[in-house]
Amino acid sequence: MCGIVGYTGTKGAAEILIGGLEKLEYRGYDSAGIAINNGELKIIKSPGNIENLKNRLPGMVDGNSGIAHTRWATHGRPTENNAHPHESSSGRLVMVHNGIIENSAEIRTFLLKHNYSFKSETDTEVLLNLIEYEYLRSDRDIVKALGKALVKAIGSYALVIMSADEPEELVVCRGGSPIVIGFDDTGSYIASDIYAISEYTHRFVFPENGDIIVLGGKGIKKACTVTGNPRILEEKQLSQGYKAASKDGFDHFMLKEIYEQPGIISDLANSEFVIYGGGEEGSLFEDRFVLTDRITILGCGTSWQA
């Protein structure tokens, strides 16, 4: 998995993006990068952790629109060339991606026949150039281009795209990988995890698979599906503690999450217990748990494999 952050609005984007990456570093620490639009698209990337990226940032690189990424390497080694954001062959589009495009080799072969070249080993750059291929054949309509490109891509993705043609817009697409959008009076925020942007806003939209959403500094400009059908997105008010998004004195997020497990399980259990009406007012889940004779595990990952 990888971590994505984006912002467009009236604030300086760089501080928001770097702060968001630091909260998402648990999602990947092989490399990191940032793209800022301040009249032109500027990209700065670094192998290694986010601190390495911060050391490369010049003091005055800022603008009101940008995207950033912290990477867990899948396709391609953890090098600067393979770090996100990626730039399309023409330089008109820049993109960050969380997910895997399973037919990227097939798409790469197709694009090579159309005189595209590649700077990285990643499936992300392949997908971006496919989007650009359709973009240049759709009168630079990014929504139409995505509709044509994404139906050809097999795999999972959460994408955020910047265009040199629309410097204040960010385009969000979801197909299996997590992404959340937040809003405040200054602009629009994007992240792989709600905690990366929860210090700025309590207003969120959760895109569904197949959604394409065009964001500007004042919110959603357009929302539709990959097939072009209009989408009405429900905004939700959620209050997430800023403390939960920090390491809170632990050396790293994994150690913190280990110690958080009992409290999180208790909170979830009591919440679900109330929602489904399983007990009386004031009763505790623990009091009823002793009556349970069966547990069904709905999801497990590395721990089960281990």
Number of C-alpha atoms within 10 A of each C-alpha: 17 26 30 33 29 33 33 28 24 16 16 18 25 24 11 20 28 24 14 29 29 19 19 28 23 17 20 20 22 22 28 35 30 29 31 28 24 17 12 13 20 15 20 20 27 26 21 19 19 25 12 15 19 17 10 12 17 9 8 7 16 19 22 20 31 33 32 32 35 38 31 21 18 14 16 13 17 19 17 17 18 26 30 32 29 28 23 23 18 11 12 17 22 27 25 32 31 28 20 21 20 14 15 22 13 11 18 20 12 14 18 11 9 10 8 17 15 15 13 19 16 23 22 27 27 28 24 24 25 25 23 24 21 20 21 14 12 15 10 16 13 24 24 18 21 25 20 19 20 19 11 14 18 13 15 18 24 25 23 28 23 28 20 15 13 13 19 22 25 28 23 24 28 26 22 16 20 23 26 23 27 24 23 16 12 15 20 25 33 28 28 25 20 24 20 27 29 22 15 16 19 17 15 24 16 17 22 18 17 19 22 29 23 19 24 22 23 15 20 18 13 15 22 19 19 23 16 15 10 13 15 8 16 9 14 12 11 12 12 15 11 13 10 15 20 17 16 11 8 12 9 13 18 12 11 16 14 9 11 12 11 10 10 12 11 14 13 12 16 17 12 13 17 17 10 8 9 13 15 9 8 7 13 15 19 11 9 12 10 8 8 7 6 6 6 5 6 5 6 8 7 6 6 7 6 5
